[in-house]
Amino acid sequence: RFHEAHGGRARPTLTAGFAFSGLTATDLLERPLAQGPRPACEGARITVRLRPFELMTLRLRRP
């Protein structure tokens, strides 16, 4: 989960310590979002954009 707590915009990066085959943005109950944000993936690095005070949950699928 990502959380922006300071009232600004943020671009956090997550580096996965394992291989993953898919990525899904979910709500807080971890149900897939129909029109969720599109994180940028580059290898094991995932970068997201957060609005002020936004919470974001990502589900990674292992191959």
C-alpha positions in Angstrom: 0.0 0.0 0.0 1.0 3.5 -0.7 -0.1 6.6 1.3 0.5 10.3 0.7 0.3 11.9 4.2 1.6 15.4 3.7 -1.0 17.0 1.4 1.1 17.1 -1.7 1.7 15.0 -4.8 4.2 12.1 -4.8 5.8 9.6 -7.1 6.9 6.7 -4.9 8.7 3.7 -6.4 8.5 0.1 -5.2 11.1 -2.4 -6.1 9.7 -6.0 -5.9 12.0 -8.6 -4.4 10.4 -11.3 -6.5 9.3 -11.9 -10.1 5.7 -10.9 -10.8 3.6 -11.5 -13.9 0.8 -9.0 -13.4 -0.2 -5.9 -11.4 -3.7 -4.8 -10.4 -4.8 -1.7 -8.5 -7.4 -2.5 -5.8 -9.7 -0.8 -3.3 -9.0 -1.0 0.4 -10.8 -4.4 0.6 -8.4 -5.6 -2.2 -11.2 -5.9 -4.9 -9.9 -5.0 -8.4 -10.7 -1.5 -9.5 -12.5 -1.3 -12.9 -10.8 1.9 -13.8 -7.8 2.1 -11.5 -4.6 4.0 -11.9 -1.9 2.8 -14.3 1.4 2.3 -12.5 4.5 2.4 -14.6 6.5 -0.9 -14.6 10.1 -1.2 -15.6 11.5 -4.6 -14.7 11.0 -5.1 -10.9 10.4 -1.3 -10.3 6.9 0.0 -10.1 6.3 3.8 -10.0 2.9 5.3 -9.1 1.5 8.8 -8.9 -0.3 9.8 -5.8 -2.6 12.8 -5.2 -2.8 14.6 -1.8 -3.8 12.2 1.0 -4.4 9.3 -1.5 -4.2 5.7 -0.5 -3.3 3.1 -3.2 -3.2 -0.7 -2.9 -1.5 -2.8 -5.5 -1.8 -6.6 -6.0 1.2 -8.3 -7.6 0.7 -11.7 -9.2 3.5 -14.3 -9.1 4.2 -16.2 -12.3 
